[in-house]
Amino acid sequence: MEETALSESESTKSQTLTAFLGLRGLIVDGTLAPGSRVSEPLIVERFGVSRTPARAALAQLAEEGLLAKRERSGYEVKSYTEQDVFQAIEIRGMLEGMAARLAAEANVSASHLQAMESVVTELDDVVGRLTTDSEQTEYVHLNNEFHRLLLEASESEMLAMSLERIKALPFGSPNAFVESLSLNHAAVKKVLIMAQEQHRAIVECIRKGEATRAERLAHEHSFCAARYLQLLRAKDEPIPWIAEKAKRANRK
């Protein structure tokens, strides 16, 4: 009996994770637009899970801020304004600035610094030849790796938990807007080159123990994401996580 109960519990956890990741993906990639109603039956049918895991996935995504409770019943995809997005970017920048400061104040190992420098070197090569989708994918992977190593260098569990909350939002990751743009565009490449110089400078500050400058650079680095958003607006590209009504209201 005990083994059966444990098996059922594991199955429920697995189904919850399947529903959670699947639904989160639909929201992040814009398949489910802001304001779209999301119900348990939809999740059950789409991901082949039972109602209990579907209900748990909805609650988790509401806690992350991707879903909002409807007045009567159920959930809908939460709408954000551009101001919300810019503020989330700045909060991430403040947290990553703190990570850089803590890393510069700590005795980061030579091997960890070497790993960060290796990523910067690889990014140099990718930025220099960005012309294809495969290279764009490579850039996104390496950029994620740089930010992971930066956080790891801070050795702060509290900071990691705080950043995880921000990056759970669809526009909260360092690559949120990079993946929506053609990286071969001249204006985008200027931002990428500037971001890459900031990567290099952050590592150098950590190596030299220049905590204040490292913090300032990492905070400033987050504004590259804001610049990507501005480029999307200039091209009048749709931004999946911002409701059109909220976007227009914010521009007035």
N, C-alpha and C positions, 0 to 999 in steps of 0.2 A: 504493500500500500504506500509506504514511504517513498519507494523508488518511483512509483506511478505519479505521486504528487509532485516530486522533484522534476520529473520529465515534463509534466504539464506546465510547471512554473517556467522551466527553461524555454518551452515552446512559446509561451506567452511573451516572454522577454524578447525572443527572436522575432516574433511577429510584430511586436511593438516597434522594434528597431527598423524593421522593413518598412512599416507604415510611416514612421517618423522620417526616415531618410528619403523615401519616395515622395512623400508630400512636400517635404522641404525643398527637394529638387524642383518640383513643379512650380513652387512659389519663386524660388531664386532665379530660375531661368525665364520667368515671365509667362509660363504657360497658364498659370492661374493669375489673372490680373487683380489689382487692388479692388476690393469690394466684392469679389467673387465669393459666393456661398460655398462653404465646405461642410459636408455632412458625413456622419458615420457610414451610411450606405455607400456613398461615393468611394470611400477608402476601402471598405470591405470588397467592393466589386473590382476596383482598380488594382489593388495589391494582393488580393486573395487572402486576407486575414479575417479573423473573427471580430466581433463587435467590441469586446473588451480591449484588445490591443489598439483598435481604431480609436476608441475613446481616450486611451492613455496618450496616443500620439497627438491627438488634438490638444489635450491639456498641456503637453510639453511644448508644442509650437506656440501656444498662447502665452506660455511663460517666457519663451524666447522673444516674444514681441512680433512674431510673424502673423499671428491670427488674433482677431478680436471677437469677443462675445457679441452676438446679435441681440437686439432688444428682446425678442420673443424667445428664440431658441436657436441653438447651433452656433456656428462660427462663420466668419468671413475673413478673407485675406485683408490684413491691415493696410490702410493707406498712409503714406508718409508725404510730407512736404519736402521741398528742396532744402528748406531751413533745417529740418530734422536730419537730412543726409549730411549737410555741411557740419552740423554740430557733432554728429557721430564720428565723422572723419577727424575733427579736432580732438575729440575725447580720445580716440585711438592714438593720435599723435602725442598727446600729453602722457598717455600710458607708456608708449614706446620710448618717449623721451626719458621717462623715469627708468625704463629698462636699460637704456644706454648709459645713464648716469650711474646706476648701480653696478653695471658691468665695468665701467671705468674705475670705480672705487674699489672693486674687488680684484682679486688676484686671478684673473682669467688665465687658464692654462695656455701654453704655447700651441698645443695641438688644436685647441678650440679656435684661437685666433687664426691659425693656419687654415682651418676649415672655412672660416668666414672670408679670408683673403682668396681662397681657391674659388669660392662662389663668385666673388667680385670679378676675378679674372675671367671666369666662364661667361659672366654677364657682359663683360667688355666685348667678347667675341660675338655673342648673340646680338647685342645692340648694333654692332658694326655691320651686320649682314641681315637685318630684319626685312625679309621680302615675302616670306611664305607663312602659311598657317602653322606648319610644323615648327618653324622657328618662334612663332608667337607662343605656341604651347610650351616650348623650351624656356622662353623668357618667364612665363607665368610660374613654371615649376621652380626655376632658380630664384626668382624673387620671393616666392613663398619660403624657400629654404633659407634665404638670408634673414628674413624676419623671424623664422623659427630659431635660428642660431642666436640672433640678437636677444630674444626673450630668454633662451636657455642660459645665456651668459650672465643674465641678471641674477640667476639663482633665487628667484622670488616666486614662491607658490601663490601668494596672494595676488601678485601682479599677473601671473599666468591665468588665474581664475577670472580676474577682471577683464583681461583682454579677450578671453574666450567668450564672454558675454557680448562684447561689442562685435566681435567677428562672427557671431552667430547670426547677426542681421545680414540680409542679402547684400547690402552695400557697405558692410563693415570690414571686409578683408582688404589687404593691400592691393589685390588684383581685381577688385570689384568692377572698375570701369575700364581697365586695360583690356579685358576680354570682350568688351563691347565695341572697341575701336579698331580701325585698320592701323597697325603699328608702323606701316610704311609711309604714312602721311607725314609731310614735313613738320607740321606743328606738333604732332604727337612725338616724333623723334626728338625734337628739342626738349620736350619734357622728360623723355626717357634718358637722354644724355645728362640732363641736370640731375635726375634721380640717381643715375649711376655714379656721378661724382660725389653725391651725398653718401651713398653706400660706402665708397672708398674712404671718405673723410671720417665717417662714424667709426669704422674699424681702426683707423689711425689714432683717433682720439682715445678709444678704449685701450689701445696698445700703450699710449703715452700716459694714461691715467688722467686725461683732461676731462673731468666729469661734467663741468658746467657746459663746455662747448659741445660735448657729445650729446647732452640732453637737448640743447638748443637745435642742433642739427637734425636729430631724430624727430623732434616736434615739427620742424620746418619741412622735413621730408614727407610728412603726411599730407601736406598741401598739394603734392603732386596729384593725389587722388581727386582733390577739389578741382584742379586744373583739367583733369580728364573729364570730369562732369561738365565743366564749362565748355569743353570742346564738343561734347555730345549735344549740348544745348545749341551751340552755334550751328551745328549740322542739322538741327531740328530732328535728331534721332529720338525714338521713344525710349524712355527709361522705365523698365518694367516695374520697379518698386514704387514709382511715384504716380499717383492717380492724376489723370489729365486735369480734372477739376482743381485739385490741390496745386498742380503745377501752374495753371493759369492764374489762380488767386495769388500765388506767391510772386508772380511777375508784375502785378499791378502796383 
